[in-house]
Amino acid sequence: MRKGKKTASISTFIEAGVSIEGTITFSNTIRIDGKLKGKLSGNGGTVIVGEMGDMKADVNAAVVVIMGQVKGTVVATERIEIYPPARVIGDIQSPVVSIESGVVFIGNCSMKIPQITSGQEKDAEKLLPPGKEKKSKKIF
């Protein structure tokens, strides 16, 4: 969270010394400084893994900020930011990915644009490099 966009105030906090196993679903901002094993899923929410955070979990949210340790698949619909001393072991996917120097990342990175509706199509084309505009096909 050092250089990225500001996130909403933290609505859920799992502090160091707390261990949770299972599935957590949330809708606002959650900060993990403890241990989590399982699945973390936020509908449009933000996940912050603090420097003391240790997760063996699959993460799915709008924004994911990692400064601790994550083992698992991380999917963000908006962006992923990874800052030292983070250790990420697993695949990550988001349209915007920022990994600072000093981070350990072992896995695959996919920068995919999320599925869009036809009303959002023109806005999505602005994200494509020049000359790569989507060509529509008509099937008769």
N, C-alpha and C positions, 0 to 999 in steps of 0.2 A: 504494500500500500504506500510505498514511499513516493513513487513518481506517478502512479496511475491515477485514474479518476477517483473522486471521493465516493465512498460507499455509504449507504444509509447507516443509521446508528445500529449497534449490535443488539438484537432482540433475544438471542440465546447464547450462553457462554458455557463452555465445558472446560473447566480450569484444570491445570496441571494436578496430577494425583487422582483424577477421576478416570475410570475405565468404563466404557460402554460397549456392549456387543449386541448387534441387531440392526434394525433399519430405522433411520431417522428421516422424517419428512418435515420440511419447513417452507415458509413463504417469504421471510424477510432476510435478515442477516444473522448468520451463525458463526461463532468463532470457536475453534477447537484448539485448546492448549493441552488437553489430556490425551487419552488413548481411545481410539474408536476402531472397532472391527465389525465389518458388515457392509452396509450401504447407506449413503447419504444423498438424499434427493430433495431438491428445492425447486418449486414452481416459480421461476422468475426471481429466485433469491440469490444471495451472495454467500459464499463459503470463504472463510479466512482460516487458514491453518497456521497458527502461531509457531514461533521457533521451537517451543516445547511440544508442539502437536506431533502425534505419532499415529498415523492412520493406515490400516490395512483394509481398505474399503474402495468400492466403486463410487465415484462422485458424479452427480449430474445436477447442474445449476446454471444460472445465467452467467454469473461471474465467479471465478475461482482464483483466490490469491493464496499462494503457498510460500511459507517461510520455514516450515518444518519438514517432516518426513511423510511421504505418501507412497504406499505400495498398492497399485490398482489402476483401473481405468478412470480417467478424468475427462468428462465431456462438459463443455460450457457453450451455451448458445450465443454469448456475447464476447467474452474474452477470458484468457488464462494469463495470470501474471505469476512468475516464479522468481523469488529473490533469495540470495544467500542468507543463511547456510542451508538452504533447502536440498533435499534428496528426493527425487521422484523416480520411482521404478515402476514403469507401466506406460501404457499408451495414453496420449492426450489428443483431444480434438476440440477445436474452436476456430471460428473465423479469424480471430486475433490472438496471437500468442507472443508473449514477451518473456524471455529467459535471460536473466542477467548473468554476467561473468561471475564464476565462483559457485554456481549451482551444479549439482550432480544430477544428470538426467540420463536414464537408461530406458530406452523404449522408442516408440515411433510417434511422430507428430503429424497430424493431419489438420490442415487448415481449410476446412470445408465451410461453405456458406450454408446455413440451415435451410431446410425446405421452406419455400415461400408460396404465397398465394398469387394468383394472377394479378391482383391489384397492387402487389408489391414488386412485380416483375421489373418495372422501369427503374425503380430505386436500386434494385439488386444489380442491374446492368452497370450502374455507375461504379460498382466495386470491381468489375472485371478490368483487366489491362486493356489498353487501346488495341483495336483490331480483333478483340475476342467477344464482341457483342453477340448476344444470343440470336440465332436465326430461327424464326418460327417455321414449323412445317405444318402444312394443311393436309389432312388426309381426307380424300373424297371417296 
